[in-house]
Amino acid sequence: MNIFGVFFFGRHEQTNLFSVMGSMYGAVLFIGVNNASTVQPVVAIERTIFYRERAAGMYSAIPYAIAQVNFFITYFCLIKIY
């Protein structure tokens, strides 16, 4: 994130406002696309497992979603503690 702070260095004129805003928009868009592409393989694997277990009648979508949320909340809390 420090790399994107360079966009603000020495920008004190109002004419540079659009340049800075466009640069920050591009930076945020880049980070979002990067995160989305990182998660994509994990989601693809979990989707296959979900479809297989759903077809077998193991559970419906709502309990699966609740279990995923509970798992990730616990996971992120443990990461934050340690």
N, CA, C and O of each residue as an XYZ file, in Angstrom:
328
protein
N       0.817     -1.189      0.000
C       0.000      0.000      0.000
C       0.863      1.256      0.000
O       0.417      2.299     -0.479
N       2.057      1.186      0.512
C       2.910      2.367      0.536
C       3.274      2.836     -0.856
O       3.518      4.025     -1.064
N       3.314      1.931     -1.805
C       3.643      2.309     -3.171
C       2.603      3.283     -3.709
O       2.949      4.219     -4.430
N       1.329      3.074     -3.366
C       0.276      3.936     -3.873
C       0.273      5.295     -3.189
O      -0.381      6.213     -3.684
N       0.973      5.462     -2.075
C       1.110      6.760     -1.431
C       1.944      7.726     -2.235
O       1.869      8.936     -2.020
N       2.735      7.220     -3.152
C       3.568      8.067     -4.014
C       2.684      8.974     -4.873
O       3.106     10.064     -5.260
N       1.473      8.532     -5.168
C       0.576      9.347     -5.986
C       0.265     10.687     -5.331
O       0.019     11.672     -6.028
N       0.273     10.738     -3.997
C      -0.078     11.957     -3.292
C       1.108     12.886     -3.079
O       0.916     14.047     -2.715
N       2.301     12.419     -3.290
C       3.494     13.208     -2.991
C       3.606     14.390     -3.955
O       3.654     14.205     -5.171
N       3.646     15.588     -3.408
C       3.821     16.788     -4.216
C       2.595     17.211     -5.004
O       2.731     17.987     -5.950
N       1.417     16.743     -4.662
C       0.190     17.107     -5.386
C      -0.587     18.127     -4.549
O      -1.387     17.745     -3.695
N      -0.359     19.400     -4.786
C      -1.024     20.431     -3.988
C      -1.936     21.314     -4.822
O      -2.655     22.139     -4.258
N      -1.936     21.177     -6.119
C      -2.773     22.005     -6.970
C      -4.103     21.302     -7.238
O      -4.189     20.074     -7.246
N      -5.119     22.105     -7.454
C      -6.437     21.542     -7.705
C      -6.497     20.841     -9.056
O      -7.302     19.929     -9.241
N      -5.667     21.248     -9.989
C      -5.670     20.610    -11.310
C      -5.178     19.166    -11.243
O      -5.488     18.364    -12.124
N      -4.424     18.838    -10.219
C      -3.921     17.475    -10.071
C      -4.904     16.562     -9.348
O      -4.651     15.366     -9.201
N      -6.032     17.125     -8.893
C      -6.997     16.340     -8.128
C      -7.515     15.158     -8.938
O      -7.591     14.040     -8.426
N      -7.869     15.394    -10.188
C      -8.410     14.311    -11.009
C      -7.361     13.241    -11.280
O      -7.689     12.059    -11.377
N      -6.131     13.642    -11.400
C      -5.055     12.685    -11.606
C      -4.885     11.796    -10.378
O      -4.718     10.582    -10.496
N      -4.929     12.407     -9.209
C      -4.789     11.640     -7.963
C      -5.988     10.725     -7.762
O      -5.829      9.564     -7.384
N      -7.184     11.241     -8.012
C      -8.388     10.414     -7.836
C      -8.388      9.231     -8.813
O      -8.753      8.115     -8.441
N      -7.983      9.475    -10.043
C      -7.905      8.388    -11.015
C      -6.864      7.355    -10.638
O      -7.071      6.157    -10.830
N      -5.746      7.815    -10.102
C      -4.701      6.892     -9.673
C      -5.173      6.040     -8.493
O      -4.910      4.838     -8.444
N      -5.862      6.659     -7.556
C      -6.365      5.895     -6.408
C      -7.459      4.922     -6.841
O      -7.534      3.807     -6.324
N      -8.299      5.329     -7.776
C      -9.309      4.422     -8.306
C      -8.644      3.209     -8.948
O      -9.068      2.074     -8.730
N      -7.614      3.449     -9.730
C      -6.890      2.348    -10.361
C      -6.220      1.445     -9.344
O      -6.176      0.228     -9.523
N      -5.695      2.038     -8.268
C      -5.037      1.240     -7.231
C      -6.037      0.351     -6.506
O      -5.773     -0.829     -6.276
N      -7.180      0.915     -6.149
C      -8.205      0.130     -5.449
C      -8.768     -0.948     -6.359
O      -9.023     -2.068     -5.916
N      -8.961     -0.618     -7.620
C      -9.449     -1.614     -8.572
C      -8.440     -2.745     -8.744
O      -8.823     -3.913     -8.813
N      -7.157     -2.408     -8.812
C      -6.117     -3.420     -8.937
C      -6.105     -4.361     -7.731
O      -6.015     -5.578     -7.893
N      -6.196     -3.802     -6.532
C      -6.197     -4.631     -5.322
C      -7.431     -5.527     -5.279
O      -7.333     -6.693     -4.897
N      -8.591     -4.995     -5.666
C      -9.808     -5.802     -5.679
C      -9.741     -6.957     -6.663
O     -10.126     -8.079     -6.335
N      -9.259     -6.691     -7.854
C      -9.140     -7.756     -8.863
C      -8.101     -8.784     -8.430
O      -8.285     -9.981     -8.653
N      -7.024     -8.334     -7.819
C      -5.995     -9.245     -7.337
C      -6.553    -10.172     -6.255
O      -6.297    -11.376     -6.280
N      -7.304     -9.623     -5.315
C      -7.901    -10.447     -4.259
C      -8.925    -11.419     -4.834
O      -8.979    -12.577     -4.419
N      -9.730    -10.963     -5.778
C     -10.742    -11.835     -6.373
C     -10.097    -12.988     -7.127
O     -10.583    -14.118     -7.060
N      -9.014    -12.721     -7.839
C      -8.361    -13.796     -8.582
C      -7.634    -14.770     -7.660
O      -7.428    -15.929     -8.020
N      -7.250    -14.314     -6.490
C      -6.611    -15.197     -5.516
C      -7.622    -16.161     -4.912
O      -7.283    -17.314     -4.641
N      -8.837    -15.721     -4.698
C      -9.867    -16.537     -4.045
C     -10.523    -17.507     -5.018
O     -11.090    -18.513     -4.594
N     -10.457    -17.225     -6.293
C     -11.182    -17.996     -7.292
C     -10.928    -19.504     -7.240
O     -11.903    -20.253     -7.299
N      -9.692    -20.008     -7.135
C      -9.497    -21.469     -7.074
C     -10.139    -22.120     -5.852
O     -10.638    -23.243     -5.933
N     -10.126    -21.423     -4.732
C     -10.733    -21.970     -3.512
C     -12.241    -22.080     -3.680
O     -12.842    -23.082     -3.291
N     -12.848    -21.060     -4.253
C     -14.293    -21.065     -4.468
C     -14.687    -22.168     -5.446
O     -15.721    -22.811     -5.265
N     -13.894    -22.390     -6.458
C     -14.204    -23.437     -7.437
C     -14.194    -24.817     -6.794
O     -15.060    -25.643     -7.085
N     -13.233    -25.070     -5.933
C     -13.172    -26.370     -5.239
C     -14.357    -26.537     -4.297
O     -14.990    -27.592     -4.271
N     -14.658    -25.492     -3.522
C     -15.773    -25.582     -2.580
C     -17.102    -25.716     -3.301
O     -18.009    -26.379     -2.797
N     -17.236    -25.103     -4.467
C     -18.485    -25.218     -5.225
C     -18.708    -26.654     -5.663
O     -19.829    -27.158     -5.587
N     -17.654    -27.321     -6.122
C     -17.782    -28.713     -6.534
C     -18.212    -29.590     -5.367
O     -19.081    -30.449     -5.515
N     -17.610    -29.374     -4.225
C     -17.963    -30.155     -3.031
C     -19.403    -29.873     -2.629
O     -20.152    -30.789     -2.290
N     -19.790    -28.596     -2.669
C     -21.159    -28.231     -2.297
C     -22.163    -28.903     -3.216
O     -23.155    -29.448     -2.732
N     -21.940    -28.884     -4.525
C     -22.877    -29.504     -5.464
C     -22.981    -31.010     -5.226
O     -24.071    -31.579     -5.288
N     -21.853    -31.644     -4.956
C     -21.868    -33.087     -4.727
C     -22.658    -33.428     -3.463
O     -23.481    -34.344     -3.470
N     -22.409    -32.696     -2.389
C     -23.091    -32.997     -1.134
C     -24.555    -32.560     -1.171
O     -25.401    -33.178     -0.525
N     -24.852    -31.518     -1.909
C     -26.244    -31.080     -2.067
C     -27.034    -32.126     -2.849
O     -28.184    -32.410     -2.514
N     -26.427    -32.701     -3.890
C     -27.100    -33.733     -4.674
C     -27.333    -34.993     -3.847
O     -28.297    -35.725     -4.073
N     -26.455    -35.236     -2.900
C     -26.613    -36.403     -2.035
C     -27.663    -36.163     -0.948
O     -28.020    -37.093     -0.226
N     -28.160    -34.938     -0.823
C     -29.194    -34.634      0.154
C     -28.654    -34.422      1.556
O     -29.379    -34.610      2.532
N     -27.395    -34.033      1.670
C     -26.807    -33.877      3.002
C     -27.301    -32.630      3.717
O     -27.496    -32.658      4.932
N     -27.510    -31.528      2.984
C     -27.988    -30.295      3.598
C     -28.472    -29.335      2.522
O     -28.281    -29.557      1.327
N     -29.105    -28.265      2.982
C     -29.542    -27.238      2.035
C     -28.530    -26.092      2.033
O     -27.505    -26.157      2.711
N     -28.822    -25.067      1.283
C     -27.857    -23.978      1.102
C     -27.701    -23.110      2.338
O     -26.589    -22.668      2.628
N     -28.764    -22.850      3.072
C     -28.697    -21.937      4.226
C     -27.796    -22.478      5.339
O     -26.931    -21.738      5.809
N     -27.953    -23.729      5.786
C     -27.023    -24.221      6.811
C     -25.566    -24.238      6.343
O     -24.655    -24.014      7.141
N     -25.346    -24.500      5.068
C     -23.987    -24.478      4.520
C     -23.403    -23.076      4.614
O     -22.255    -22.906      5.025
N     -24.180    -22.078      4.237
C     -23.706    -20.690      4.294
C     -23.440    -20.265      5.737
O     -22.444    -19.594      6.008
N     -24.311    -20.645      6.657
C     -24.119    -20.308      8.077
C     -22.851    -20.972      8.612
O     -22.094    -20.355      9.362
N     -22.621    -22.214      8.232
C     -21.414    -22.911      8.673
C     -20.160    -22.244      8.119
O     -19.158    -22.130      8.825
N     -20.203    -21.803      6.867
C     -19.050    -21.110      6.276
C     -18.760    -19.811      7.018
O     -17.605    -19.511      7.321
N     -19.802    -19.044      7.311
C     -19.620    -17.771      8.022
C     -19.062    -18.021      9.409
O     -18.136    -17.330      9.836
N     -19.610    -19.000     10.123
C     -19.111    -19.313     11.473
C     -17.645    -19.744     11.435
O     -16.859    -19.354     12.298
N     -17.281    -20.539     10.446
C     -15.898    -20.980     10.338
C     -14.960    -19.806     10.108
O     -13.933    -19.692     10.778
N     -15.303    -18.929      9.165
C     -14.399    -17.837      8.837
C     -14.336    -16.779      9.935
O     -13.289    -16.161     10.129
N     -15.426    -16.561     10.650
C     -15.368    -15.636     11.787
C     -14.423    -16.175     12.840
O     -13.599    -15.431     13.372
N     -14.528    -17.456     13.149
C     -13.626    -18.073     14.119
C     -12.186    -18.030     13.632
O     -11.271    -17.727     14.399
N     -11.991    -18.330     12.368
C     -10.651    -18.328     11.781
C     -10.007    -16.949     11.859
O      -8.847    -16.829     12.253
N     -10.747    -15.912     11.487
C     -10.185    -14.560     11.515
C      -9.946    -14.073     12.935
O      -8.992    -13.336     13.184
N     -10.808    -14.480     13.876
C     -10.574    -14.104     15.278
C      -9.312    -14.757     15.813
O      -8.549    -14.120     16.539
N      -9.082    -16.006     15.471
C      -7.867    -16.682     15.918
C      -6.628    -16.072     15.292
O      -5.597    -15.945     15.953
N      -6.713    -15.698     14.040
C      -5.580    -15.054     13.395
C      -5.277    -13.707     14.059
O      -4.113    -13.349     14.242
N      -6.313    -12.976     14.412
C      -6.117    -11.677     15.029
C      -5.482    -11.812     16.418
O      -4.672    -10.974     16.815
N      -5.846    -12.851     17.141
C      -5.289    -13.060     18.488
C      -3.816    -13.428     18.406
O      -3.004    -12.922     19.181
N      -3.468    -14.301     17.476
C      -2.094    -14.756     17.379
C      -1.407    -13.967     16.340
O      -0.223    -14.183     16.084
